[in-house]
Amino acid sequence: MENVLSSRIVFECPIFKVEEADVRLASGSTAKRWYVVLPDGVSVVCLRNSRIIVLKELRSASQSMQWTLPGGVVEEGETSEQAAVREVIEETGLEPLDIRWLDTFRRPSVAFKQTFHLFMATRFRQVGPVEAGIEVNEFTFTDVAKLLDAGELIEQFTVYGKLRKLLQDGSVGGR
C-alpha cells in the first residue's frame, strides 16, 4: 500500500491536470508518482422501448468510430445529475424526464484519477436534433451484452463493466 505524503499540480490544461505526488511505499522508502487528473465523468443508461440507446461516434484521438453510452464530463458549477441530463440532450436530442443515480465509482488505474457517476433514464421528450457526427442506435439487452463481450464498447471501460453487471443481474430490466 502506498501512502501519499504530499502532492501538487505541475501542469494544467482545459481537459486535464497532471499531479506529482511523493508517496511512502510499503517498504518504508519514498518514491514519486504522476497522475493524470480528469474531471468527473457521467454516463447514462438510456432505456427506451425496452432497448438501450447506444451512440456511435468518431473519436478524434483514435480516428475511429466507437460505440458509447451518452455521457461526458461534469462542467464547472454542475452537479453530476445536471451533467448527465445535459449530455443526453446534446448527444441524442432527447431530454430525460426521469433520471436516477445508479452508482459512483473511481476509475481503477495506476495513472488516472477520475470519478464516474452512472445514471439511468427511462422516459424522454424530443427537444432537439442529434449532435452532428453522432449516430443514435437502440439495441436490445442481448445485443448490448454482445457488444460488451466483443470489446466493441471500449470507451469508459469501467462504466461498461458496471453496465455488464447490471445486464447480468437484470437490474435494468429483462432481456
N, C-alpha and C positions, 0 to 999 in steps of 0.2 A: 504494500500500500504506500502510495506517495502522499505526503502532506505538503500543501502549498505554504511556503514561508512568506513569500511576497510576490506581487505581480504588478505589471504596468503595461499600458497600451503603448506600443512602439510604432504603430502605423495605423492610419485610419483613412478610409475612402468611403464613398457613398453606400457601398454594398457590404462591406465587412471591415473588421478591425483585426489587428494582429496583437496578441498578448504575449509578453515574455514573462515567464514565471521561474522563480527559484523554488525547488522542491527538495524535501528530505526523503531519501529513499529508505526502504526497509532496513538496509544495511547500516543506516546512520549517516552515510555520506550525502552530499548535496549534488544536484545537477540542475541544468537549465532545460526548460521546456518552452515551446512556442505553440500557440493555439490560434486557429482562425475562429474569431468570434462573429457569429452571424445573428441577425435579428430573429426574434421568434417567428416561427412559421405556422401556417394553418393549412389544413386540408379538410375538404368537406365530402363526405359520402352523400351524394345526392340520389335519393331513391324516387323514381317517377314511374308509375305504371308497373311496379314490381321489377324495375330494372335499375341498374346503376349507371349514372352519367359518367362517361369516361371521355377525356379530351385527347385529341392527337394534335400535336403542335411541333413546329420546328424549334429546336433548342440551338441557339446560335453558337454556343461554346463548342458543342459536339458536331454541329452542322448535320444533325439527324432528326428525323421525325420520331417523337416519343409519345407513348401513352402516359397519361397522368390524370389525377383527380383534380377538380377545381381547387385552387389554393394559391398561396403566395406568402408574403411576409406581412407582419404586423407593422404598420407605419406609425411614426411618432404621434402620440396622442390618441391612438386607437386601442380599444380592448381587442382581445383575440376574437371575440364573437363579432364585433363590428368589422374586423378584417375579413373574417370568413364570409360574411354577407356581401361585403364589397367585392371580394374576389369572385364569388359565384356570379354576381351581376355582371362584372366586367368580362368574364370568360365565357358565359353561357347566354347572357341576355335575360336570365331568369332571376327573379327576386325570391329568396327563400322566405316563406310565410311562417314557417316554424323551423327553428334551428335549435339543436340541443347539443351540448357538450358530451363527448364520449370519453375522451382520455387526454391527458397531458403527459408527455414523456420527453426525456432528453435524448438527443441523437447519440447513439453509442459509438464513440470514436475516440481515437487517441489524439487526433489533431484538431477536431472541430468541436466547438461549443455552440449548441443550438437547442432550443426547446420547441417542440411541436405541440400543437393543440389540434385534436381531431374532433370534428363535429359531424352531425348527421342532419339532413334536411329532407322532408318528405312532401311538402306542399309548396307550389311555386306559382308565381304570376309573371307572365311575359312583360318585360319592361323596356326592352331594347334589343338591338341586334347583337349577334355574336361578335366578339372581338376578332378583328382581321387576323387571318392566319391560323385560326383555331377551328378544328373540325370537332363538332359535338356529336357523340355517339351514345346510344343507350344499349347496354349489354345485360344479358341475364346473369344471375349469380354464378352459374356454371361457367359461362364464357369469361367472366372476370377472374374466376379461380384458375382457368386455363391460361389466361394472360400472366397471372402471377406465377404459376408453376413454370411457364416457359421463360420467365425472366424478362418479359417484354415491358413490364411496368418497373423500369429501373430507376426512375427519379423518386426521391423521397422514400428510400427503401424501408425505413422504419415504419412509416405510415402504412406501407403495403403489408408489412409483417403484421401490424395490428389489424388491418382490414382482412387479411387472410384468416387470422384467428377469429374475427367476428363472423366471417362467412362459414367457417367450420363449426363454430358454436351455434350458428343460427341466430345470432344477436341482431342481425339486420333484416331478418325476415326469412321466409322459406326459399328453397331453391326451385 
